[in-house]
């Protein structure tokens, strides 16, 4: 997931006692994961099938299945990326069946567009030698986890702040508190932590963080960073956002040009969040979301301002569709060529889009009870008179000019634009689908699919029919809409979606 959590793993044990011992040793070394992350699964365990079902779901525990026979054959878990042979196998047929547990394909396992391409086998009992197999081998190279990268970046940030008098004292305090909690959560009994015991014990003491020398920071990076801790953050998008903002803070203090890359990424993510402004949690931070998209915010930005953005927006990043939120980090040095003059052209039109949307939202809030806007929200048909009145108000109150209005008309009209900001009333969205089929005859997957459409309409107001054949709808069925509904009902769903959009146009 983020380099911090082990992928789905099957450990093939010799017998129940052996399997129980393996699970017990895991729990002893990782007490904060005890009883859930690694589980014994064999015929002696009550509800073993329930554990197998949970293991078969990507985001559910257990993530390590210590098995005796039950998982050797038959189970199909595409997310499995590690197979551990802790037992001798002398049946070649069974040996290859066991290896087959890792061969299932899994698209997007490591993120959008990052499919499962291989898996690892750890053979501790010379089974490959016995069967005279010589698979393609490679040195196991594991990159730094995002948890370690965050730890290192925070240590570096403290160092940069300490080199400057009167800069970022509040940010330093928050950063130290976060790092100290992480170190305090490290178990000295863990076999990975044990070799670094002296350093961990030292930095478990609060006093050690008050004045960090260069040697202290080097010790933290080389000895402590990346060690397992009971302080776990499972929100990967939030951690990626943390790393992005930490990179920006470091670039700002070091006067590095990569601050511009951070700025572009933050503005892009803020724009994606703004489109979700109908979600209450996003709405509460909308002023900041729009502000960070403006040039003014970045003109005299400080590390404190970036810290505020990090803290207030980190928990919202997971709401952005995975394919849209992919955060790009740049670790390379920029090469600056010779300067040339260039015409800006129409680029300035998009610079203040954040301010424009804020102005539109204020207009919509001020006129929430207007009949035409209530129709927009409730998916009731707008008349030509309604549209003309909305356009008149749009111009008369200075929300936008004729050029802006013409651009909106070309994109579908003011009604659809307003609805994309207002969202659709949930009851109206549900009512639109109520006549499709008697709910009693719908399957669970069909109900789930319709609920997903309703949620999308509630948050964004409209839905492009093409999205019904993309993620997250393809999570219900690989074929999207057509895989969930028969042809006639699929056509009915598309007709309803189009009809909802048409109500916002005269």
N, C-alpha and C positions, 0 to 999 in steps of 0.2 A: 504493500500500500504506500508507505512513505519511507521504506527502508528501516523502520523501527519495529514493525510487527512482522513476525515470521509468517510466511505464506502457509497455506493448507499443507499439512504434513502427515503422512502415515508412517508410523513406526511398527514394523513387523517384529513382534516379540515371540520368544520360544514357547512360553506357557503363561498361565494366569499369574503365577507368583512373580515371574520375571516382568511381566507387563505392569503389575501393581507396583513393583519396586521402581521401575522407570518413571511412572507417574508420580510416585512419592518423592523421588529425587528432584523432579521438576518443581513440585510444590515447595520443597524446602529451599530451593535456590531462588524462586520467584514467588514469595509469599503473597504479593499483591495480586497475583494471577491464580492463586490457589483454588482448586476445585472447579475451574471453568475452562481455562485456556487449554490445558492438556487433560484428556480423559481416557481412562481405560474402557475399551469397548470389546467385550467378548460375551460368550454365552452365559457367563456367571453373573453378569451385571443386569439388574432389573431395568426395564425400559431401554434396553440397548438399541432398539430400533429408533426410539425417539432421539437418542444421541446421534445415530447415523443420519437421521433427517436433519438435525441441527448442523452437523458437520458438512452436509451437502449444500448448505446455504452460505454464500461467500462471506457475509458480514457477521455471521453468528458464531459463537463459541460452541464446541471446542474448535480450536485451530490445529491442535495436534491430536491425532487419534492413535492411541497405543493399542494395537489390535493383536488378537490371537485368532487367526483363521477367518473371522467374520468379514474382514475387509480385504482378504487376499484376492478374492475374485468377485465379479458381479457388480460391485458398487461403481457408480459412474459419477465422479465429482470432478468436473473440468478444471476447477480452481486448484487442484493438487499440483504443487510444484516441487515437493520434496518426498522422496521415498527412502526410508532408513531400514536396511536389512540388519536386524539384530538377531537373526536366527539362521541356521543352516537349512538350505533347501536342496533336496536331491532329486526332485521331479522337474525335469526340464519344462514340461507343459505348464506346471504350476508356476515355475520361475518366470516364464514369459507372461503368464496371466497376471502375476503380481506387478511386473513392470508395466503392464497395460493400464494400471491404475493412474499412471502419470501421463499417458499419451493423449488424453482427451484434449481437443482444441478448446480454447477459450478466448474469444475476441475481447479487446479492451480491458484485459485483466489488470494491466499496469497503468491504465489511463486511456483516454480517448485516442484511438489509433495505435495503441501499444499492446499488441496481442501477445498471448502466450506462445512462444516459439520453441521452448525447450523446457526440460525439468532436470532436477538433480537426483542422483542416486548415491546414497552413502552405504557402501557394502562393507560391513565390519566382519563378515564371516567367510570371505574368499569364495563367494558363490560364483562370481564371474570367472575366477581361475578354474573352478571345478568344471564349469561348462565350456571352458576354453573360449570365452567371449572376450573380444577386444573392442569395446565401444570407443567412439571418438571421445578423447579426454581433453580437458582444458583446465588450466589453473583457475581455481575459484577466486575471481576478483570481485569483491563487494565494495561498491562506492560508499561514501559517507552517507549515513542516514540523515534525514532532515532534522531529526532531534539533535544529532551531534553538530550539524551545521549551525543550528540555532544557538546551541551552547557556545560554540566558538565565536560566532558573530556577537553575542552578548558580552563575552569577555573582551573582545576587541573594542566594543563600544565603550565599556567602562574605561579601558586604557586611553582611548581618544578623549573622553571627557576629563579624565584625571590630568591630562597634559594641558588643559586649558582652564584658567582660573575663572570662576563665576559662570561657567557654561554648563547647563544641563544637570544641575544638582538633583532636581526632581526625577529626571529620567534615570539618572544613576541609581537613585534609591529604589525605584521600581524594578530596575534590571537586576540589581544585587539581590533584592528580595526573591525574585523569581529563580535565580540561579541557586541561592542558598536553600530554598525549598526542595529543588531538584536533588541537590547533594544530600540534604538531610534525609531524603527518601531512599537513599541507596543502602541496601542491606549488606553489612560486612560479612555475612555468611554466604553471600552469593559467590560462586566459584570464579566469576568474571571480575567481580569487584575485589576479591581477596588479594590479588597481587598488588593492588593499588591502595591497600588499606591505609598506609601512612598518610597519603595525600587526602584521601576521602575523610579520614578522621579529623585532619587539620581543618578542612574547609566546612565541616559540619558545625564548627564553632562560629558564631556570628561575628566575633571580634576579628577573625581572620580577613573579613571582607572590607574592613574600614579603610585600609590603605594598601592597595595591591601594588607590589613592585613588578618590574618587568619579569623577574624570575618567578613570581607568584603566578602571573598570567600564563607564562610558558608552562608551568606545572599543571595549571588547570586545563590547558589545551591538550597537553601530551599525556597526562595521567588520568584526568577525571572526565573529560568530555566524551560523551557517548556511552558511558557505563549505564547499565540498567537501573532504573529508579522506580519507586512506587508512585511517583508523581507522573501520571500518564495523561496525555492529551490526545484523544482519538480523532479530533477534528482536523483532518488533513488539510482541507482548503484554508482553514484559519491559520494553521502553522505555515503554509506556503505564503500567506499574506504577511504574517509576522516576519518571515525571512525577507520578503520584498521590501518591507518598510525598514527593517534593520539595515539592509543593503543601502537604502536611501539615506538613512541617518549617517552611516559611515562615509558615504560618498560626499555628503554635505560637509561634514567635519574635515574631511581630507581634501576638499575642493576638487573632487574628481568629476570628470565629464559624464560618468555613468549615472549621475543623478538624473540626467535627462531621460534615460531609459526607465528608471523608476517612475518618473513623472508620467511618462506615456502609459505604463502599465496601470498605475493607480487611476488615471483618468479613464482608461478603457473599462476597468472594473467598476468604477463609479457610474459610468454610463449604463453598464449592464444592470447595476442595482437600481438605477433610477427608473428603468423600465418595469421594475417590480414594486414601484411605489405604492401600489394598492395593498401590499402585505403590511399589516400594522407595524411589525418590527422594523421594516424598511422605512415606512412613513415617519417613524419617530426620528430617524437620522437623515431625513431627506434634505434638510437645509445644508448639512455638512456634505452630503453626497453631491449636491449641486455645486457647492462652493469649491470643492477640490477639482472640479472640471474647469474652473476659470483660471486665466493667466494671473489675475491679481493674487490668488492664494499662493502661487509659487514664486512670486517676485521676491518676497522677503521671508521665505519659509524658514522655520527653525526646527531643530530636532524635537522640541516640545510639541510643535504643531503636528509633526509626523507621528509622534507617539499618541496624540489624541486621535488621529485618523486610525491608527492601528487598533487601539483599544475599542473604539466605538463601532468600527466596521468589521472587525475580524469574524464575529459570530454570524455575519450576514452573507459572507462569501459563498458558503455552501448552498445558498438559495439559487445561485446562478447555475444555469444548465452546465453540466460538466464540459461539454464541447466548447462553450463560450468562455469559461473562466480560466482556461489553462494559462498559468502564470509563467512568464518567460523571465529567466534570470540571465544576466550577462556578467561573466567574470573576466572578459578580455579587456585589454586596454584599447581605448579609442585612438585611431590615427586621424589626425587633423590635417587635411590637405589645404591647398591654397584657397582663399576665399574668392567667391564670384558673386556678382549681383544676380538676383533672380526676381522675376515679377511674382507677386503673391496671388494675383488673379482673384478668383472667387473663394479662395480658402478661408478668408475672414468670415464668410457667411456662417461657417460651422463653429467658429471659435467660441461664440457666446451662446451655444445651443442650450447649455445648462441654465443660464439666466433666463432664456426665453421659456423653457419648460417650467421654471419656477413661477414666472409671470403668468403662464397659462394655468397652472395649478391654483394660484391665488384667485384668478378670475373664476375658475370652476367652483372653488370653495365659496366665493362671494355670491354666486348665483346658483347654489346647489338646489334651491327650490323652484327654479325656473322650469316651466312645463316642458320645454324642448329638451332640457338637460335630464329631466326625470325620464323622459322617453328614451334617451340615449342609454341611461343606466339600466332601464328595465326591458330593453330590447323591443320597445314599441315602435311602430313604423313612423319615421319622420316624414312630414309633408314638405312640399316646396316652400311653404310659408315658414315652417320651423327652421329650415336651413337658411333661408334668407335673413331671418331674425338673428340667428346665431352669428352669421357673417357680419351683419350690421353692428352687433354688439362687439364683436372681435375687433373691428376697425375703430368704432367710436370710442372705445375705452383704451385704445392704444396698446392692445395686447400684441398686435402685429400690423404690418403694413400690407399693401396690395401684393407686393412681390412674395411675401411670406404666405399670404392666403392662396395665391396662384399655385405655389409649390405644394401646399397641402391639398388643394383640389386635384392636382395631378396624381397625388399618392392615394386618392380614394375619397377625399372630402373631409370637411371639418367634423362631421358626425363621427366618422371612424377614428379620426385623430383624438377627439375628446374621449371617446370610449376607451381607447388604448391607455389613457391616463386615469380615467375613472374606474375602469373595470366594469364587469357586468354584475348586476345583482344576482346573488346565489340562487334565490328562489326562482328568478326569471330563467336562469340557465337550466335549473332542474326541470322547470315547467316545459321548456322547449323540447325536452326528451321524454316527457311523461307519456306521450302518445305513441312512442316508437313501438314498444311491446309491453304487454302486461308484465310488471316487474317480477311476478311470481314465476314466469317462464324463463327469466334470464339466468345464465350460468354465472358462477362467481367471477370468472375472467371478464365476462361482458359487463357486469356491474362495475368491476374495477376500472375497465376501460372508459365507461361513461363518466364515472366519478373523476377520472383524470382529465377528461375534456371539460367537465364542469369547473374543476379547480383552475384549469388554465384560463377559461373564460372569465372566471371571477377575478383572477389576478391581472389579466392582460386585456380583457375586453373582447378580443377577437382571436381567431386561430386560423392559420393557413392550413387548408386541407392536406397539403403535402407533409405537414408535421405529424400527421397521424400514421405515417409510415417511417418515422424516425424515432430515435430515443427521446423520451423515456417510454413512448408507446410500444416500441419494439421489445421492451422488457417483458411485456405481457405475452406477446407472440412475435417471433422473428419476422412475420409477414405484416406486422402492424394491424391496421383495421381489418384487412381481408383475412387475416389469420384468426380473428376473434369472432367476426360475424359472417354469416352466409352472404352471397352476392346481393340479394334484395335488401337485407337489413343494412349492409355496408353502404349501398346507394342512399338509403333513407338517412343514415347518419351524416353523409356528405351533404345531402339536401338541407338538413337542419342547420349544419354549420354555415352553409352559404346563406340560408335564409336569415340567420341571426345577423350576419354581416350586412345584408341588404337592408335591414331595418334602420341602419344608421345613415342611409342615403335616401334622398328624396326620389 
